[in-house]
Amino acid sequence: MTVGLTSLGCKVNMYEIEYLKEELKKRGYEIKDFDSKCDIYIINTCTVTSTADTKSGKVIRRAIRENPNALIVVMGCFIEANKDGLIDGIDIAVGNRDKKKIPDLIEKYIKTKKKIIDLYSDAPENFEDMSLSKFPGRTRAFIKIEDGCDNFCTYCIIPYVRGKVSSKPFYSVLREAEELANNGYKEIVLTGIHTGAYGRDLGEEETFADLLKALCKIDKLDRIRISSIDPVELTDDVLDVIKNNKKIVNHLHIPLQAGTDEVLKLMKRKYDLKFYEDKIKEIRAIRKDIAITTDLIVGFPGETDELFEKSIEEVKKINFAKIHVFPYSERKGTKSMDLPGHIPGNIKKERAKRMLLVSKKLEINYFRKFVGKTLEVLIENVDDGVSYGHTGNYLHVKINKELNHNEMYNVKITSIDYPYVIGDVCE
C-alpha cells in the first residue's frame, strides 16, 4: 500500500513524520509524495496560530478529496485542540499521545474498518521516545530531545496541547546522535517544544549543559545546532559549554517575543529587556560575530503605536541577525484573549510588514561583516551547476560551481545577493 505523509509547523512535527516514514518502510509500505494519489494519508498538524489551524484543515480536506477511498490519519496539535470538532472523513485521529502507535493503528483499521479516535482528556506527561537513523533528503538531521512546555505565556496554546516538559532519555539522545553521525550526517539540530528546558524532569546529572558536553565528544559530528532556546535557559553552565566547544555553531535563536517591558509583562514572559540585553552581551563576549536570531510578535493586545515604535528601536539596538515576525493570533483558551486593547487585523499586518523590513536591513548588515572572510560551508543541494549551503552562523551561501553534496568547503564570501551571500571555494 502507498502512503503519503506531510508535516505542518515546527521541526518537532517534521521529526515525528520522518520517524513514521522509517517505521512504515520497515513494514513494507511504499512512501509516495503527499500530493500524489495514495492509499493512506498521514498529516501531522499544527495549531500555533489561526493561520496554522486554517492550513491544517485545508490539507486534511485536500487529502480526502484527492482519494475519497483513502485511509486518512491525522495527528498532532490541531487535533488535540479540536477534539470536539473533528473534520468529517478522518479515519484515525491521534492527538499528541501515542504517535508511535500509528503503524499498529493503521493495521488495526485495515482489519476492522472501524474508525479509531485515540484522544485523551489530558496532555501527555512522559516523553514518547522515537529514534531516527536517517533523515532522507536533508544534510542536517534533527533530534527531538524534548516535548511540552511549562511556561504558559498568555498568548500560547501549546502547553495545553503538548503538556508538561518531558525529556528524551539522556543516553537515547547520545545513541541517536552517534548513529546519525555514523550514517554521514555532519550536523544535527537539537529540537523540542521548549528545547532549553531539556533535563528539567530527569535530575541534576542530566541537564541540557551535560547533554551538550556529551554530544561534543562524538568524533564524527562536526556541528551541533540548537533550534531555539529561551534566554532564561542560557545558564552559566550552558554558556560555558558554548564558549569551550566549537562544534556548537555560531548561531543561537533566542525568542524575544516583544520589544518592550510593558508587553513582555502582559505576555507573562520570564524576563525583562534588561535581562535579555545582558544575556546577549554575555553571549557576544564569548562568541564574537555570533548570529543571534529571534521571534517577535507584533500587534499583541495593549501594544500601542508608541510601544510598537519602541519595539522597532529595541530590535535595532540588540542588532539581531534576523527576526521571525508573527502578527498576534487569537487562540481560544489562552489568557491573552481576555486582555483589553486587541489590535485590528489591518494594523497587525502593517506592523508585521514594517518589522520585516527592519529585519531585512539587519540581515544585510550582518551579511556585510563577512564579505572578504573565509567560512566553512556545508553543501546541502546542487542545482544546475550551482551549489548551496549554510555556514555555521547560518549564512545561506550560493557558489557558482558544482560541489559535492554533504561535504564541507572553505568558502570566501565575495558579495551579497539577498537572501544569499555569494562565495568562491578556496582552492
N, C-alpha and C positions, 0 to 999 in steps of 0.2 A: 504493500500500500504506500501511496505517496503522501508526504507530509510537508506543508508549508508553515514556517514559523516566523513570527515577527515580534519585535520588542519596541515599546514606546517609552520615552522618558529617559531614565538615568542609566548609568553604567551597571548598576546592580541588576536591573532588568535584563540588560544585554547579556550579562554573565549567566543569569538563570536560563535564558533561552539557549545559549551555547551548551550549557550542561545537558539540557533536554535533547538537543540535536545529537550530542555524543551518545547519550543513553539509547535513543531511538535507533540510531545507526547500528548499535550493538545487537539490537533485537530484529534487525533485518528490514527496517523501514527505509524507504528511499526519500531523501531530503530534496525537496524541489524549491524553486523560487516561490516566495509567498504570493506573488502576483500572477502565478500560473494556476491552472485548474488542478486542484489536489483533492485527494480523498479525505484528508484531515487538515484542519487549520488550527494552529495554536497561537494565541495572542496574549502577550504579557502587557498589561495595561498600566496607565499612569493617571493620577488624579491630582497632581501637584497644583495645577491651575485649571480654570474653567476651560481654557483652550485645550488642555490635555484631555479633559473629560469629553469635549466635543470630538476630538480626534479619535479617542478610543472608541466611542460609539460609531463613528463613521467607518473605521477599519473593521469592526465586528460586522456591521451591516453589509459592507462590501464583500466580505468573505462569504456571508450567507447567500448573497446574490450571485456570486461567481459560480458556486456549485450548491444548489439547494439540497442536494443529497449528501453533501459532505458532513463529516463529524466536526462540530465547532467546539473547540476547547478554549475557554477564556479564564485568565487568572490575573492576580495582582491587585494593585491599589484601587483602580476604578471599580472593580468587582466588590472589594472589601467595603468601599464607601457607599455602594449602591445595592446592598444585599436585598433590599425590599423592592427594587425596581429593575430586575434583570431583563435584558432585551430578549424578546421572543426569538427563538431559533438557536439559542445556546444549548448545547447538549451536555457539556461538562463545565461546571463553574467551580473554581478554586480561588480563594482569596489569597492571603499571604501565609497560609499554613499548607504544609503537605504538598508543595510543588514537586518534590521528588517522586511523589506517588503517581504523577500524571501518566507515565507509561503503563502502569498497572491499571489505572482507571480507564484508559483507552481500551485496553484488552477486555476489561470487565464490561464496558459499554458494548463492544463489538459482539460479545456473547449474549448479553441480556437485552440490548436495545432500549434500556431504561435510562432516563436522564439521571445524572449524578450532580447534585448540588451540595458540595462539601464546604459549607460555610459555617462559621463559628460565631458565638456571641461575644468572644473576646479575641484580642490580637495575640499572636504567638509570643512566648517568653523565652523559649530556648532556640538557640541557633540551629537552623536546618542545614547541616553540613553537606555541601556539594564540593566536587573537585573536578578540575579540568586538566587534561594532559596536553591539549592543543587548543588554539584559538584561530580556526581557519580564516584566511583572508586578512589577517592582521599581523603586523610585526610587533605591536605592543600587546601583551597578554594581560588581562585583568584578573585579579584575585579578589573575590568578595570575602573580606575579613570580618565584616560586622553587619548587623542589621538592627533596625529600630532606633528610636531617639527618645530621650527623656526631657528634652528642653521645653516643649510645649510653648514655643513662640506664638504670639497671639494670632498670627496670620496663617499658621501652618496646620494642614490636616494630617500630615504624615505620621506623627506619633500615634494618632488614633487608628490608623490603618496598618501600621507596621509594628506597633507595640514597643516594649522597652528595649533598651540596648542589650544585645546579645552578641557574643564574640565567637568566631571560629576557633576551635581548639588550637593552641599555640603551635604544636608540632604538626598539625594538619596543614597550617599555612606554610611552614617550612618545607614539608614534603612536597606540597603542590608547587611551590616556587622552584625547588630543585628539579622536579620533573619537567616543568616548563623550560627551565634553563637547559637541561639536557636535551630537550627537543628543539633547541635552536633559538629560543626567544631571548633576546638580549636585554629587553626592557620589560618590567612588569609594573602595572598600575594597581596600587592598593586602593580598593574602593569599598564603600559602605554607605549606609544612610547617614551616619554620623561617625565617619571614619576615625577621627581622632579620639573617640571615646572607647576605642578598642581596649579590651582588657579590664574594663571597669567591673565586669561581672566575674572575672577569672581569679583575681587575687594579686597580691603585691609583687609576685615574682614573674608575672606575665603581663607587663604593661606595654603600651604602644612603643615606648622607647626601647624596651627589651626586644620587642619584635623587630624593630628597625635594625638594631645592632646585629641580631642573628641573621637577618636577611643579607646584610652587607658582607657576611662571611661566605656567601655562596660564590664560588670561584667563577663559574661561567656566566654569572649575571653581571651585566655592565651598568644597568641603570635601574633605579628604583624611584618611582614617581608616586606621590600621594595625591589622590584625585581631588581632595578638598579637606580642609581642616579648620576648625573654628579657632580664633585667636586664643581662647582660654585653654585650649588643648596643646598649645605650643609652650609646654612647660620647660623649665631649665634642663631637665633630662633629655627631652626631645631635641631642644636646640643644641645641646652638647653633641648628640649623635649627628645632627645635620652639619655641625661645624667640623667634625672629625672624619666624616665618611663621604668621599667624593662620589660614591655610587648613587647617593641621593642627589637627584638632578637639581639644577639651579633654577627651580621654579616651584612656587607654592601658590595654591589657590586658597585664599583666605576670605571667606564671605564677610563683607561689611554690613550689607543689607540696608543701611540708612546712613546718611552723611551728617546727621545732627543728633545731639543727645536727646532732644525732645522726642523725636520719632523712635530712636532706639529704645527709649523708656516705654513708649506705647506698644512697641513690639515685644517687650519683655526679653530683650537680648541680655546676655550675661556680662556685658562690658559697656563702657562708655568710650567716647572718642579718644580721651587721653590714654586709656589703657591700650586701645588699638594702635594709636600712633606710636606709643612707646615700644610696643611689641614689634612693629615694623622697623623701628630704629635698631632694636636688638638684632633682628634678622640681617639687616643690611650691614651691620657692623661685623658679622661673621661670614657673610656671603656677599661680596661686592658685586653689583650689577645683577643680582638675582631678579628674575621675573616674578613680580607679585601681581596676580590677577585676582578679581573679586566678583561677587554677585551684589547687585544693588536693586532694591525695589523702589520704584517711583510711584507717586500718587497714593501713598498709604493714607488711611483716614487721619485727618488732622494735619497733613503736610500742606501748609500754606505756601503761597507763591514765594514768600520770603524764606521759608525753610528750604524750599527746593533750590533757590539760588545759593543758599549757604551750602547745600549738599554738593552743588557743582564746584564751588570753591574748595570744599574739603577733599574731593577726589583728585583735584588738580594738585593740592598741597601734598597729599600722600604720594601722588605721582605713580599711579598704577601702570602696569604694562598693558592691561586690557580690563574692560569692565563688561560683565554679562548683565544686561539690563532687562528687568522684568516689570511691566506695569502691575500694580497691585491687583490681585484676583480674589474676589469674594469666595470663601469656602464655607459652606454650610457647616455649622457646628463649632467653628473657631471663634475665639473671644473677640477678634477684631471686627466681626460682623456687628457687634453691639456698640462699637465706638462711634462717637459723633464725627461729623465732618468728612463724610465719604466724598470722594472726588469724582466728578463726571468723567465718563469714558473718553471724551474727546480731549480733555485736559491731560489725562493719563497718557494717551497716545502721543501728544505733543511733547510732554516731558520726556518720555522714552526716546523720542526722536532726537531731542536736544542732547540727552545724556549719551546716546550712541555716537553723536558727532564729537563729543568731548573724548569718548573712548578712542575713536579713530585717531584723533590728534595725539593722544598719549601713546598709542601703539606705534605710530610713525616716529615719534620722538624716541621711543625705546629702541626701535629698529636702528636709528641713526647711530646709536652708541657702538654698534658692531660693524659698521661699514669699514672695511680695511682690516678687520680682525679675522683670525682663523678659528673656526669652531668645529667640533665633531658632529657629524650629521648621520643619523640612522636612515637609510633609504627605505621608504615604505611602498612606493609604487613607481613604475616606469611606464611612460605613455608616449609613443611616437618619438622615441629618441630623447625624451626629456625626463629627468629623474626628480622625484620629490621626496622630501623627508623633513624630519624635525631635529633641531638641536636639543640639548638637554634643557635649555631655558625656553624651549617651545617656540622658537622662530620657525616658521614654515618656509623651507628653503627650496628654491627651484634651480636646477642645474641643467644647462643645455648640453647634456651628454648622457649616453646610456650607461648606467652603472648597475652593479649587482644588487638585487633586492635583498633586504635584511642584512646588509653589510654597513659597517661604519667607515666613513671617509672624513679626512681633514679637508675642510672647505673654507676658502677665503671669501668672505662676504664682500661683494663689489658694488651693489646698488640695491635700491628698494623699488619694488613693483607691487604695491599693496594689493592683496594681503600677503604677498610673498616678499622675501628678500632673495636676491639673485646671488649665486655663488659659483666659484670655479674650484675644481678639485686641485689640491696641492699635489703635484707630481713628486 
